[in-house]
Amino acid sequence: MSNVQKGMALLIAAFHKYSGKEGDKLTLSKGELKDLLTAELGDILGKTEDKTALDKIFKDLDANADGVVDFQEYVTLVACITMICNEFFTKK
C-alpha cells in the first residue's frame, strides 16, 4: 500500500473506532466527536473540555444540520486541519 492509501485507511479506521458507540455506526454524536478529538487530535487542538468550543466545532462540522457528524463532515475537518498544519510547517 502507498503512503496515501495507508493514510486513507487510517482516517477510515479512526472514524469507525469512535462512530456508533452512541447510535448510528456511520455517524459521530457530539460525545463521540469529543472522544475522537481528544484522543486523536488532542496534541494539535488541545483539550476539548470547553463545552462552548465543542458545541461550536460540532455545529460548524454538521453542515447538513442533522445533529450528527457523518464521514464526509469528518473528512472535511481533517482536511482543514491538515492544510493549516501544512501552512505552519512550510512557513518555518
PDB file of N, CA, C and O in Angstrom, chain B, residues numbered from 101:
ATOM      1  N   MET B 101       0.841  -1.186   0.000  1.00  0.00           N
ATOM      2  CA  MET B 101       0.000   0.000   0.000  1.00  0.00           C
ATOM      3  C   MET B 101       0.886   1.250   0.000  1.00  0.00           C
ATOM      4  O   MET B 101       1.909   1.292   0.684  1.00  0.00           O
ATOM      5  N   SER B 102       0.494   2.248  -0.756  1.00  0.00           N
ATOM      6  CA  SER B 102       1.239   3.510  -0.783  1.00  0.00           C
ATOM      7  C   SER B 102       0.982   4.283   0.510  1.00  0.00           C
ATOM      8  O   SER B 102       0.079   3.942   1.273  1.00  0.00           O
ATOM      9  N   ASN B 103       1.768   5.308   0.747  1.00  0.00           N
ATOM     10  CA  ASN B 103       1.579   6.140   1.935  1.00  0.00           C
ATOM     11  C   ASN B 103       0.210   6.820   1.935  1.00  0.00           C
ATOM     12  O   ASN B 103      -0.423   6.939   2.984  1.00  0.00           O
ATOM     13  N   VAL B 104      -0.245   7.264   0.770  1.00  0.00           N
ATOM     14  CA  VAL B 104      -1.567   7.908   0.684  1.00  0.00           C
ATOM     15  C   VAL B 104      -2.663   6.890   1.006  1.00  0.00           C
ATOM     16  O   VAL B 104      -3.612   7.202   1.726  1.00  0.00           O
ATOM     17  N   GLN B 105      -2.532   5.687   0.474  1.00  0.00           N
ATOM     18  CA  GLN B 105      -3.515   4.644   0.774  1.00  0.00           C
ATOM     19  C   GLN B 105      -3.519   4.292   2.257  1.00  0.00           C
ATOM     20  O   GLN B 105      -4.581   4.071   2.839  1.00  0.00           O
ATOM     21  N   LYS B 106      -2.344   4.237   2.872  1.00  0.00           N
ATOM     22  CA  LYS B 106      -2.254   3.983   4.314  1.00  0.00           C
ATOM     23  C   LYS B 106      -2.938   5.106   5.091  1.00  0.00           C
ATOM     24  O   LYS B 106      -3.658   4.854   6.056  1.00  0.00           O
ATOM     25  N   GLY B 107      -2.706   6.348   4.660  1.00  0.00           N
ATOM     26  CA  GLY B 107      -3.346   7.491   5.315  1.00  0.00           C
ATOM     27  C   GLY B 107      -4.862   7.416   5.219  1.00  0.00           C
ATOM     28  O   GLY B 107      -5.573   7.690   6.186  1.00  0.00           O
ATOM     29  N   MET B 108      -5.347   7.042   4.044  1.00  0.00           N
ATOM     30  CA  MET B 108      -6.794   6.896   3.857  1.00  0.00           C
ATOM     31  C   MET B 108      -7.353   5.809   4.771  1.00  0.00           C
ATOM     32  O   MET B 108      -8.400   5.986   5.394  1.00  0.00           O
ATOM     33  N   ALA B 109      -6.650   4.694   4.844  1.00  0.00           N
ATOM     34  CA  ALA B 109      -7.096   3.585   5.700  1.00  0.00           C
ATOM     35  C   ALA B 109      -7.115   4.003   7.166  1.00  0.00           C
ATOM     36  O   ALA B 109      -8.020   3.628   7.911  1.00  0.00           O
ATOM     37  N   LEU B 110      -6.121   4.774   7.574  1.00  0.00           N
ATOM     38  CA  LEU B 110      -6.069   5.247   8.962  1.00  0.00           C
ATOM     39  C   LEU B 110      -7.195   6.223   9.269  1.00  0.00           C
ATOM     40  O   LEU B 110      -7.767   6.179  10.358  1.00  0.00           O
ATOM     41  N   LEU B 111      -7.523   7.110   8.322  1.00  0.00           N
ATOM     42  CA  LEU B 111      -8.648   8.039   8.517  1.00  0.00           C
ATOM     43  C   LEU B 111      -9.961   7.284   8.687  1.00  0.00           C
ATOM     44  O   LEU B 111     -10.774   7.606   9.554  1.00  0.00           O
ATOM     45  N   ILE B 112     -10.150   6.280   7.850  1.00  0.00           N
ATOM     46  CA  ILE B 112     -11.365   5.470   7.923  1.00  0.00           C
ATOM     47  C   ILE B 112     -11.417   4.720   9.255  1.00  0.00           C
ATOM     48  O   ILE B 112     -12.451   4.712   9.923  1.00  0.00           O
ATOM     49  N   ALA B 113     -10.319   4.097   9.638  1.00  0.00           N
ATOM     50  CA  ALA B 113     -10.281   3.324  10.885  1.00  0.00           C
ATOM     51  C   ALA B 113     -10.525   4.213  12.099  1.00  0.00           C
ATOM     52  O   ALA B 113     -11.241   3.822  13.020  1.00  0.00           O
ATOM     53  N   ALA B 114      -9.933   5.407  12.105  1.00  0.00           N
ATOM     54  CA  ALA B 114     -10.123   6.317  13.241  1.00  0.00           C
ATOM     55  C   ALA B 114     -11.587   6.718  13.367  1.00  0.00           C
ATOM     56  O   ALA B 114     -12.127   6.744  14.473  1.00  0.00           O
ATOM     57  N   PHE B 115     -12.234   7.030  12.249  1.00  0.00           N
ATOM     58  CA  PHE B 115     -13.650   7.409  12.280  1.00  0.00           C
ATOM     59  C   PHE B 115     -14.486   6.285  12.886  1.00  0.00           C
ATOM     60  O   PHE B 115     -15.299   6.520  13.780  1.00  0.00           O
ATOM     61  N   HIS B 116     -14.282   5.071  12.397  1.00  0.00           N
ATOM     62  CA  HIS B 116     -15.112   3.946  12.827  1.00  0.00           C
ATOM     63  C   HIS B 116     -14.768   3.449  14.232  1.00  0.00           C
ATOM     64  O   HIS B 116     -15.557   2.735  14.851  1.00  0.00           O
ATOM     65  N   LYS B 117     -13.600   3.824  14.728  1.00  0.00           N
ATOM     66  CA  LYS B 117     -13.238   3.497  16.112  1.00  0.00           C
ATOM     67  C   LYS B 117     -14.174   4.217  17.086  1.00  0.00           C
ATOM     68  O   LYS B 117     -14.467   3.701  18.165  1.00  0.00           O
ATOM     69  N   TYR B 118     -14.642   5.407  16.706  1.00  0.00           N
ATOM     70  CA  TYR B 118     -15.469   6.229  17.599  1.00  0.00           C
ATOM     71  C   TYR B 118     -16.941   6.260  17.199  1.00  0.00           C
ATOM     72  O   TYR B 118     -17.802   6.488  18.049  1.00  0.00           O
ATOM     73  N   SER B 119     -17.243   6.039  15.933  1.00  0.00           N
ATOM     74  CA  SER B 119     -18.636   6.123  15.477  1.00  0.00           C
ATOM     75  C   SER B 119     -19.443   4.933  15.972  1.00  0.00           C
ATOM     76  O   SER B 119     -18.914   3.834  16.144  1.00  0.00           O
ATOM     77  N   GLY B 120     -20.715   5.164  16.196  1.00  0.00           N
ATOM     78  CA  GLY B 120     -21.623   4.072  16.534  1.00  0.00           C
ATOM     79  C   GLY B 120     -21.672   3.666  17.981  1.00  0.00           C
ATOM     80  O   GLY B 120     -22.452   2.782  18.336  1.00  0.00           O
ATOM     81  N   LYS B 121     -20.883   4.266  18.823  1.00  0.00           N
ATOM     82  CA  LYS B 121     -20.942   3.929  20.243  1.00  0.00           C
ATOM     83  C   LYS B 121     -22.230   4.444  20.876  1.00  0.00           C
ATOM     84  O   LYS B 121     -22.719   3.883  21.857  1.00  0.00           O
ATOM     85  N   GLU B 122     -22.778   5.528  20.298  1.00  0.00           N
ATOM     86  CA  GLU B 122     -23.984   6.156  20.847  1.00  0.00           C
ATOM     87  C   GLU B 122     -25.098   6.223  19.805  1.00  0.00           C
ATOM     88  O   GLU B 122     -25.887   7.167  19.826  1.00  0.00           O
ATOM     89  N   GLY B 123     -25.184   5.286  18.927  1.00  0.00           N
ATOM     90  CA  GLY B 123     -26.236   5.335  17.915  1.00  0.00           C
ATOM     91  C   GLY B 123     -25.760   4.783  16.592  1.00  0.00           C
ATOM     92  O   GLY B 123     -25.139   3.723  16.529  1.00  0.00           O
ATOM     93  N   ASP B 124     -26.062   5.520  15.533  1.00  0.00           N
ATOM     94  CA  ASP B 124     -25.729   5.098  14.167  1.00  0.00           C
ATOM     95  C   ASP B 124     -24.231   4.836  14.035  1.00  0.00           C
ATOM     96  O   ASP B 124     -23.414   5.681  14.401  1.00  0.00           O
ATOM     97  N   LYS B 125     -23.876   3.669  13.513  1.00  0.00           N
ATOM     98  CA  LYS B 125     -22.467   3.311  13.369  1.00  0.00           C
ATOM     99  C   LYS B 125     -21.767   4.076  12.262  1.00  0.00           C
ATOM    100  O   LYS B 125     -20.548   3.975  12.122  1.00  0.00           O
ATOM    101  N   LEU B 126     -22.510   4.841  11.471  1.00  0.00           N
ATOM    102  CA  LEU B 126     -21.920   5.598  10.366  1.00  0.00           C
ATOM    103  C   LEU B 126     -21.823   7.095  10.652  1.00  0.00           C
ATOM    104  O   LEU B 126     -21.508   7.882   9.759  1.00  0.00           O
ATOM    105  N   THR B 127     -22.094   7.489  11.907  1.00  0.00           N
ATOM    106  CA  THR B 127     -22.013   8.905  12.265  1.00  0.00           C
ATOM    107  C   THR B 127     -21.369   9.062  13.645  1.00  0.00           C
ATOM    108  O   THR B 127     -21.255   8.108  14.415  1.00  0.00           O
ATOM    109  N   LEU B 128     -20.958  10.287  13.925  1.00  0.00           N
ATOM    110  CA  LEU B 128     -20.410  10.634  15.235  1.00  0.00           C
ATOM    111  C   LEU B 128     -21.402  11.538  15.963  1.00  0.00           C
ATOM    112  O   LEU B 128     -21.837  12.557  15.426  1.00  0.00           O
ATOM    113  N   SER B 129     -21.751  11.158  17.174  1.00  0.00           N
ATOM    114  CA  SER B 129     -22.530  12.041  18.036  1.00  0.00           C
ATOM    115  C   SER B 129     -21.573  13.093  18.603  1.00  0.00           C
ATOM    116  O   SER B 129     -20.366  13.021  18.369  1.00  0.00           O
ATOM    117  N   LYS B 130     -22.093  14.051  19.332  1.00  0.00           N
ATOM    118  CA  LYS B 130     -21.234  15.066  19.937  1.00  0.00           C
ATOM    119  C   LYS B 130     -20.241  14.421  20.908  1.00  0.00           C
ATOM    120  O   LYS B 130     -19.073  14.806  20.944  1.00  0.00           O
ATOM    121  N   GLY B 131     -20.700  13.444  21.693  1.00  0.00           N
ATOM    122  CA  GLY B 131     -19.816  12.751  22.632  1.00  0.00           C
ATOM    123  C   GLY B 131     -18.730  11.955  21.924  1.00  0.00           C
ATOM    124  O   GLY B 131     -17.573  11.953  22.347  1.00  0.00           O
ATOM    125  N   GLU B 132     -19.105  11.282  20.852  1.00  0.00           N
ATOM    126  CA  GLU B 132     -18.131  10.515  20.077  1.00  0.00           C
ATOM    127  C   GLU B 132     -17.112  11.443  19.425  1.00  0.00           C
ATOM    128  O   GLU B 132     -15.922  11.131  19.382  1.00  0.00           O
ATOM    129  N   LEU B 133     -17.577  12.581  18.918  1.00  0.00           N
ATOM    130  CA  LEU B 133     -16.668  13.560  18.318  1.00  0.00           C
ATOM    131  C   LEU B 133     -15.680  14.067  19.365  1.00  0.00           C
ATOM    132  O   LEU B 133     -14.488  14.196  19.087  1.00  0.00           O
ATOM    133  N   LYS B 134     -16.175  14.352  20.565  1.00  0.00           N
ATOM    134  CA  LYS B 134     -15.295  14.812  21.644  1.00  0.00           C
ATOM    135  C   LYS B 134     -14.224  13.768  21.936  1.00  0.00           C
ATOM    136  O   LYS B 134     -13.048  14.106  22.077  1.00  0.00           O
ATOM    137  N   ASP B 135     -14.623  12.506  22.028  1.00  0.00           N
ATOM    138  CA  ASP B 135     -13.655  11.432  22.282  1.00  0.00           C
ATOM    139  C   ASP B 135     -12.617  11.363  21.172  1.00  0.00           C
ATOM    140  O   ASP B 135     -11.426  11.224  21.450  1.00  0.00           O
ATOM    141  N   LEU B 136     -13.051  11.460  19.918  1.00  0.00           N
ATOM    142  CA  LEU B 136     -12.144  11.415  18.774  1.00  0.00           C
ATOM    143  C   LEU B 136     -11.179  12.594  18.808  1.00  0.00           C
ATOM    144  O   LEU B 136      -9.972  12.413  18.647  1.00  0.00           O
ATOM    145  N   LEU B 137     -11.698  13.794  19.015  1.00  0.00           N
ATOM    146  CA  LEU B 137     -10.844  14.984  19.032  1.00  0.00           C
ATOM    147  C   LEU B 137      -9.804  14.905  20.146  1.00  0.00           C
ATOM    148  O   LEU B 137      -8.640  15.257  19.952  1.00  0.00           O
ATOM    149  N   THR B 138     -10.237  14.443  21.305  1.00  0.00           N
ATOM    150  CA  THR B 138      -9.327  14.355  22.452  1.00  0.00           C
ATOM    151  C   THR B 138      -8.237  13.315  22.213  1.00  0.00           C
ATOM    152  O   THR B 138      -7.055  13.588  22.419  1.00  0.00           O
ATOM    153  N   ALA B 139      -8.637  12.130  21.781  1.00  0.00           N
ATOM    154  CA  ALA B 139      -7.683  11.033  21.632  1.00  0.00           C
ATOM    155  C   ALA B 139      -6.820  11.147  20.388  1.00  0.00           C
ATOM    156  O   ALA B 139      -5.625  10.853  20.429  1.00  0.00           O
ATOM    157  N   GLU B 140      -7.412  11.568  19.292  1.00  0.00           N
ATOM    158  CA  GLU B 140      -6.695  11.543  18.010  1.00  0.00           C
ATOM    159  C   GLU B 140      -6.061  12.879  17.624  1.00  0.00           C
ATOM    160  O   GLU B 140      -5.064  12.901  16.903  1.00  0.00           O
ATOM    161  N   LEU B 141      -6.623  13.984  18.093  1.00  0.00           N
ATOM    162  CA  LEU B 141      -6.124  15.307  17.693  1.00  0.00           C
ATOM    163  C   LEU B 141      -5.806  16.206  18.886  1.00  0.00           C
ATOM    164  O   LEU B 141      -5.608  17.410  18.726  1.00  0.00           O
ATOM    165  N   GLY B 142      -5.758  15.628  20.061  1.00  0.00           N
ATOM    166  CA  GLY B 142      -5.512  16.404  21.278  1.00  0.00           C
ATOM    167  C   GLY B 142      -4.203  17.166  21.262  1.00  0.00           C
ATOM    168  O   GLY B 142      -4.123  18.268  21.804  1.00  0.00           O
ATOM    169  N   ASP B 143      -3.167  16.594  20.645  1.00  0.00           N
ATOM    170  CA  ASP B 143      -1.872  17.274  20.579  1.00  0.00           C
ATOM    171  C   ASP B 143      -1.941  18.552  19.745  1.00  0.00           C
ATOM    172  O   ASP B 143      -1.192  19.500  19.982  1.00  0.00           O
ATOM    173  N   ILE B 144      -2.845  18.567  18.767  1.00  0.00           N
ATOM    174  CA  ILE B 144      -2.975  19.731  17.887  1.00  0.00           C
ATOM    175  C   ILE B 144      -4.021  20.706  18.420  1.00  0.00           C
ATOM    176  O   ILE B 144      -3.785  21.912  18.480  1.00  0.00           O
ATOM    177  N   LEU B 145      -5.176  20.169  18.804  1.00  0.00           N
ATOM    178  CA  LEU B 145      -6.291  21.017  19.213  1.00  0.00           C
ATOM    179  C   LEU B 145      -6.318  21.340  20.697  1.00  0.00           C
ATOM    180  O   LEU B 145      -7.014  22.265  21.114  1.00  0.00           O
ATOM    181  N   GLY B 146      -5.583  20.605  21.486  1.00  0.00           N
ATOM    182  CA  GLY B 146      -5.627  20.784  22.929  1.00  0.00           C
ATOM    183  C   GLY B 146      -6.824  20.043  23.510  1.00  0.00           C
ATOM    184  O   GLY B 146      -7.494  19.285  22.808  1.00  0.00           O
ATOM    185  N   LYS B 147      -7.081  20.257  24.759  1.00  0.00           N
ATOM    186  CA  LYS B 147      -8.179  19.578  25.440  1.00  0.00           C
ATOM    187  C   LYS B 147      -9.513  20.116  24.943  1.00  0.00           C
ATOM    188  O   LYS B 147      -9.642  21.301  24.638  1.00  0.00           O
ATOM    189  N   THR B 148     -10.500  19.235  24.866  1.00  0.00           N
ATOM    190  CA  THR B 148     -11.837  19.635  24.406  1.00  0.00           C
ATOM    191  C   THR B 148     -12.813  19.671  25.577  1.00  0.00           C
ATOM    192  O   THR B 148     -13.950  19.214  25.467  1.00  0.00           O
ATOM    193  N   GLU B 149     -12.355  20.216  26.691  1.00  0.00           N
ATOM    194  CA  GLU B 149     -13.203  20.291  27.879  1.00  0.00           C
ATOM    195  C   GLU B 149     -14.137  21.506  27.828  1.00  0.00           C
ATOM    196  O   GLU B 149     -15.126  21.550  28.559  1.00  0.00           O
ATOM    197  N   ASP B 150     -13.839  22.476  26.987  1.00  0.00           N
ATOM    198  CA  ASP B 150     -14.657  23.672  26.855  1.00  0.00           C
ATOM    199  C   ASP B 150     -15.921  23.328  26.077  1.00  0.00           C
ATOM    200  O   ASP B 150     -15.880  23.153  24.859  1.00  0.00           O
ATOM    201  N   LYS B 151     -17.053  23.230  26.790  1.00  0.00           N
ATOM    202  CA  LYS B 151     -18.306  22.811  26.173  1.00  0.00           C
ATOM    203  C   LYS B 151     -18.740  23.773  25.072  1.00  0.00           C
ATOM    204  O   LYS B 151     -19.240  23.330  24.039  1.00  0.00           O
ATOM    205  N   THR B 152     -18.564  25.059  25.266  1.00  0.00           N
ATOM    206  CA  THR B 152     -18.950  26.043  24.256  1.00  0.00           C
ATOM    207  C   THR B 152     -18.139  25.852  22.979  1.00  0.00           C
ATOM    208  O   THR B 152     -18.689  25.904  21.879  1.00  0.00           O
ATOM    209  N   ALA B 153     -16.843  25.631  23.122  1.00  0.00           N
ATOM    210  CA  ALA B 153     -15.982  25.413  21.952  1.00  0.00           C
ATOM    211  C   ALA B 153     -16.369  24.126  21.244  1.00  0.00           C
ATOM    212  O   ALA B 153     -16.424  24.088  20.015  1.00  0.00           O
ATOM    213  N   LEU B 154     -16.638  23.063  22.010  1.00  0.00           N
ATOM    214  CA  LEU B 154     -17.040  21.796  21.413  1.00  0.00           C
ATOM    215  C   LEU B 154     -18.368  21.942  20.678  1.00  0.00           C
ATOM    216  O   LEU B 154     -18.536  21.411  19.580  1.00  0.00           O
ATOM    217  N   ASP B 155     -19.316  22.667  21.288  1.00  0.00           N
ATOM    218  CA  ASP B 155     -20.607  22.902  20.631  1.00  0.00           C
ATOM    219  C   ASP B 155     -20.417  23.632  19.302  1.00  0.00           C
ATOM    220  O   ASP B 155     -21.070  23.306  18.310  1.00  0.00           O
ATOM    221  N   LYS B 156     -19.516  24.624  19.286  1.00  0.00           N
ATOM    222  CA  LYS B 156     -19.274  25.379  18.051  1.00  0.00           C
ATOM    223  C   LYS B 156     -18.623  24.490  16.988  1.00  0.00           C
ATOM    224  O   LYS B 156     -19.019  24.528  15.824  1.00  0.00           O
ATOM    225  N   ILE B 157     -17.633  23.696  17.379  1.00  0.00           N
ATOM    226  CA  ILE B 157     -16.992  22.787  16.430  1.00  0.00           C
ATOM    227  C   ILE B 157     -18.025  21.837  15.846  1.00  0.00           C
ATOM    228  O   ILE B 157     -18.070  21.621  14.635  1.00  0.00           O
ATOM    229  N   PHE B 158     -18.858  21.268  16.721  1.00  0.00           N
ATOM    230  CA  PHE B 158     -19.866  20.311  16.273  1.00  0.00           C
ATOM    231  C   PHE B 158     -20.854  20.976  15.311  1.00  0.00           C
ATOM    232  O   PHE B 158     -21.185  20.418  14.265  1.00  0.00           O
ATOM    233  N   LYS B 159     -21.316  22.160  15.674  1.00  0.00           N
ATOM    234  CA  LYS B 159     -22.274  22.872  14.816  1.00  0.00           C
ATOM    235  C   LYS B 159     -21.658  23.216  13.466  1.00  0.00           C
ATOM    236  O   LYS B 159     -22.303  23.069  12.428  1.00  0.00           O
ATOM    237  N   ASP B 160     -20.417  23.671  13.481  1.00  0.00           N
ATOM    238  CA  ASP B 160     -19.732  24.018  12.235  1.00  0.00           C
ATOM    239  C   ASP B 160     -19.502  22.783  11.358  1.00  0.00           C
ATOM    240  O   ASP B 160     -19.600  22.864  10.134  1.00  0.00           O
ATOM    241  N   LEU B 161     -19.199  21.654  11.977  1.00  0.00           N
ATOM    242  CA  LEU B 161     -18.959  20.432  11.212  1.00  0.00           C
ATOM    243  C   LEU B 161     -20.231  19.840  10.643  1.00  0.00           C
ATOM    244  O   LEU B 161     -20.229  19.286   9.543  1.00  0.00           O
ATOM    245  N   ASP B 162     -21.320  19.958  11.392  1.00  0.00           N
ATOM    246  CA  ASP B 162     -22.596  19.354  10.989  1.00  0.00           C
ATOM    247  C   ASP B 162     -23.231  20.202   9.889  1.00  0.00           C
ATOM    248  O   ASP B 162     -24.227  20.892  10.109  1.00  0.00           O
ATOM    249  N   ALA B 163     -22.632  20.132   8.703  1.00  0.00           N
ATOM    250  CA  ALA B 163     -23.022  21.002   7.586  1.00  0.00           C
ATOM    251  C   ALA B 163     -24.488  20.861   7.194  1.00  0.00           C
ATOM    252  O   ALA B 163     -25.126  21.842   6.810  1.00  0.00           O
ATOM    253  N   ASN B 164     -25.021  19.657   7.289  1.00  0.00           N
ATOM    254  CA  ASN B 164     -26.428  19.460   6.901  1.00  0.00           C
ATOM    255  C   ASN B 164     -27.380  19.564   8.084  1.00  0.00           C
ATOM    256  O   ASN B 164     -28.576  19.307   7.940  1.00  0.00           O
ATOM    257  N   ALA B 165     -26.866  19.937   9.247  1.00  0.00           N
ATOM    258  CA  ALA B 165     -27.656  20.191  10.463  1.00  0.00           C
ATOM    259  C   ALA B 165     -28.565  19.026  10.851  1.00  0.00           C
ATOM    260  O   ALA B 165     -29.707  19.229  11.261  1.00  0.00           O
ATOM    261  N   ASP B 166     -28.045  17.803  10.717  1.00  0.00           N
ATOM    262  CA  ASP B 166     -28.850  16.640  11.093  1.00  0.00           C
ATOM    263  C   ASP B 166     -28.549  16.136  12.507  1.00  0.00           C
ATOM    264  O   ASP B 166     -29.082  15.108  12.924  1.00  0.00           O
ATOM    265  N   GLY B 167     -27.706  16.850  13.238  1.00  0.00           N
ATOM    266  CA  GLY B 167     -27.433  16.514  14.624  1.00  0.00           C
ATOM    267  C   GLY B 167     -26.330  15.492  14.838  1.00  0.00           C
ATOM    268  O   GLY B 167     -26.077  15.081  15.970  1.00  0.00           O
ATOM    269  N   VAL B 168     -25.672  15.080  13.766  1.00  0.00           N
ATOM    270  CA  VAL B 168     -24.542  14.153  13.844  1.00  0.00           C
ATOM    271  C   VAL B 168     -23.490  14.566  12.821  1.00  0.00           C
ATOM    272  O   VAL B 168     -23.772  15.331  11.899  1.00  0.00           O
ATOM    273  N   VAL B 169     -22.283  14.054  12.993  1.00  0.00           N
ATOM    274  CA  VAL B 169     -21.202  14.309  12.042  1.00  0.00           C
ATOM    275  C   VAL B 169     -20.996  13.027  11.246  1.00  0.00           C
ATOM    276  O   VAL B 169     -20.652  11.986  11.804  1.00  0.00           O
ATOM    277  N   ASP B 170     -21.212  13.115   9.934  1.00  0.00           N
ATOM    278  CA  ASP B 170     -21.016  11.941   9.085  1.00  0.00           C
ATOM    279  C   ASP B 170     -19.568  11.895   8.587  1.00  0.00           C
ATOM    280  O   ASP B 170     -18.765  12.774   8.901  1.00  0.00           O
ATOM    281  N   PHE B 171     -19.252  10.870   7.816  1.00  0.00           N
ATOM    282  CA  PHE B 171     -17.869  10.678   7.375  1.00  0.00           C
ATOM    283  C   PHE B 171     -17.369  11.854   6.538  1.00  0.00           C
ATOM    284  O   PHE B 171     -16.233  12.296   6.708  1.00  0.00           O
ATOM    285  N   GLN B 172     -18.203  12.359   5.643  1.00  0.00           N
ATOM    286  CA  GLN B 172     -17.783  13.478   4.799  1.00  0.00           C
ATOM    287  C   GLN B 172     -17.475  14.718   5.641  1.00  0.00           C
ATOM    288  O   GLN B 172     -16.500  15.421   5.374  1.00  0.00           O
ATOM    289  N   GLU B 173     -18.285  14.983   6.634  1.00  0.00           N
ATOM    290  CA  GLU B 173     -18.055  16.137   7.508  1.00  0.00           C
ATOM    291  C   GLU B 173     -16.772  15.945   8.319  1.00  0.00           C
ATOM    292  O   GLU B 173     -16.022  16.897   8.535  1.00  0.00           O
ATOM    293  N   TYR B 174     -16.527  14.725   8.762  1.00  0.00           N
ATOM    294  CA  TYR B 174     -15.295  14.391   9.496  1.00  0.00           C
ATOM    295  C   TYR B 174     -14.067  14.587   8.607  1.00  0.00           C
ATOM    296  O   TYR B 174     -13.074  15.172   9.040  1.00  0.00           O
ATOM    297  N   VAL B 175     -14.132  14.103   7.375  1.00  0.00           N
ATOM    298  CA  VAL B 175     -13.003  14.238   6.461  1.00  0.00           C
ATOM    299  C   VAL B 175     -12.729  15.714   6.169  1.00  0.00           C
ATOM    300  O   VAL B 175     -11.573  16.109   6.017  1.00  0.00           O
ATOM    301  N   THR B 176     -13.769  16.518   6.090  1.00  0.00           N
ATOM    302  CA  THR B 176     -13.599  17.954   5.885  1.00  0.00           C
ATOM    303  C   THR B 176     -12.807  18.557   7.038  1.00  0.00           C
ATOM    304  O   THR B 176     -11.912  19.371   6.811  1.00  0.00           O
ATOM    305  N   LEU B 177     -13.122  18.167   8.269  1.00  0.00           N
ATOM    306  CA  LEU B 177     -12.378  18.650   9.435  1.00  0.00           C
ATOM    307  C   LEU B 177     -10.909  18.259   9.332  1.00  0.00           C
ATOM    308  O   LEU B 177     -10.027  19.099   9.510  1.00  0.00           O
ATOM    309  N   VAL B 178     -10.644  16.989   9.044  1.00  0.00           N
ATOM    310  CA  VAL B 178      -9.264  16.509   8.970  1.00  0.00           C
ATOM    311  C   VAL B 178      -8.513  17.219   7.842  1.00  0.00           C
ATOM    312  O   VAL B 178      -7.348  17.581   8.005  1.00  0.00           O
ATOM    313  N   ALA B 179      -9.169  17.417   6.713  1.00  0.00           N
ATOM    314  CA  ALA B 179      -8.526  18.113   5.588  1.00  0.00           C
ATOM    315  C   ALA B 179      -8.178  19.550   5.957  1.00  0.00           C
ATOM    316  O   ALA B 179      -7.091  20.029   5.633  1.00  0.00           O
ATOM    317  N   CYS B 180      -9.085  20.234   6.624  1.00  0.00           N
ATOM    318  CA  CYS B 180      -8.828  21.627   7.030  1.00  0.00           C
ATOM    319  C   CYS B 180      -7.667  21.711   8.019  1.00  0.00           C
ATOM    320  O   CYS B 180      -6.799  22.574   7.888  1.00  0.00           O
ATOM    321  N   ILE B 181      -7.651  20.828   8.997  1.00  0.00           N
ATOM    322  CA  ILE B 181      -6.554  20.823   9.968  1.00  0.00           C
ATOM    323  C   ILE B 181      -5.242  20.482   9.272  1.00  0.00           C
ATOM    324  O   ILE B 181      -4.205  21.059   9.597  1.00  0.00           O
ATOM    325  N   THR B 182      -5.274  19.557   8.326  1.00  0.00           N
ATOM    326  CA  THR B 182      -4.076  19.182   7.577  1.00  0.00           C
ATOM    327  C   THR B 182      -3.541  20.370   6.777  1.00  0.00           C
ATOM    328  O   THR B 182      -2.330  20.584   6.720  1.00  0.00           O
ATOM    329  N   MET B 183      -4.426  21.133   6.168  1.00  0.00           N
ATOM    330  CA  MET B 183      -3.997  22.318   5.403  1.00  0.00           C
ATOM    331  C   MET B 183      -3.364  23.356   6.322  1.00  0.00           C
ATOM    332  O   MET B 183      -2.361  23.973   5.964  1.00  0.00           O
ATOM    333  N   ILE B 184      -3.942  23.553   7.502  1.00  0.00           N
ATOM    334  CA  ILE B 184      -3.381  24.510   8.460  1.00  0.00           C
ATOM    335  C   ILE B 184      -1.996  24.058   8.907  1.00  0.00           C
ATOM    336  O   ILE B 184      -1.072  24.868   8.992  1.00  0.00           O
ATOM    337  N   CYS B 185      -1.850  22.765   9.191  1.00  0.00           N
ATOM    338  CA  CYS B 185      -0.544  22.231   9.593  1.00  0.00           C
ATOM    339  C   CYS B 185       0.477  22.387   8.467  1.00  0.00           C
ATOM    340  O   CYS B 185       1.628  22.748   8.714  1.00  0.00           O
ATOM    341  N   ASN B 186       0.060  22.119   7.249  1.00  0.00           N
ATOM    342  CA  ASN B 186       0.964  22.272   6.114  1.00  0.00           C
ATOM    343  C   ASN B 186       1.439  23.718   5.991  1.00  0.00           C
ATOM    344  O   ASN B 186       2.627  23.966   5.783  1.00  0.00           O
ATOM    345  N   GLU B 187       0.531  24.657   6.118  1.00  0.00           N
ATOM    346  CA  GLU B 187       0.910  26.077   6.053  1.00  0.00           C
ATOM    347  C   GLU B 187       1.902  26.424   7.165  1.00  0.00           C
ATOM    348  O   GLU B 187       2.887  27.124   6.932  1.00  0.00           O
ATOM    349  N   PHE B 188       1.636  25.934   8.359  1.00  0.00           N
ATOM    350  CA  PHE B 188       2.500  26.211   9.506  1.00  0.00           C
ATOM    351  C   PHE B 188       3.909  25.683   9.244  1.00  0.00           C
ATOM    352  O   PHE B 188       4.887  26.403   9.447  1.00  0.00           O
ATOM    353  N   PHE B 189       4.021  24.426   8.794  1.00  0.00           N
ATOM    354  CA  PHE B 189       5.337  23.806   8.626  1.00  0.00           C
ATOM    355  C   PHE B 189       6.076  24.299   7.392  1.00  0.00           C
ATOM    356  O   PHE B 189       7.306  24.248   7.365  1.00  0.00           O
ATOM    357  N   THR B 190       5.377  24.773   6.375  1.00  0.00           N
ATOM    358  CA  THR B 190       6.065  25.280   5.189  1.00  0.00           C
ATOM    359  C   THR B 190       6.557  26.711   5.382  1.00  0.00           C
ATOM    360  O   THR B 190       7.414  27.178   4.632  1.00  0.00           O
ATOM    361  N   LYS B 191       6.018  27.411   6.384  1.00  0.00           N
ATOM    362  CA  LYS B 191       6.473  28.765   6.663  1.00  0.00           C
ATOM    363  C   LYS B 191       7.743  28.785   7.516  1.00  0.00           C
ATOM    364  O   LYS B 191       8.432  29.802   7.586  1.00  0.00           O
ATOM    365  N   LYS B 192       8.045  27.664   8.157  1.00  0.00           N
ATOM    366  CA  LYS B 192       9.240  27.602   9.018  1.00  0.00           C
ATOM    367  C   LYS B 192      10.476  27.317   8.234  1.00  0.00           C
ATOM    368  O   LYS B 192      11.564  27.233   8.804  1.00  0.00           O
TER     369      LYS B 192
END
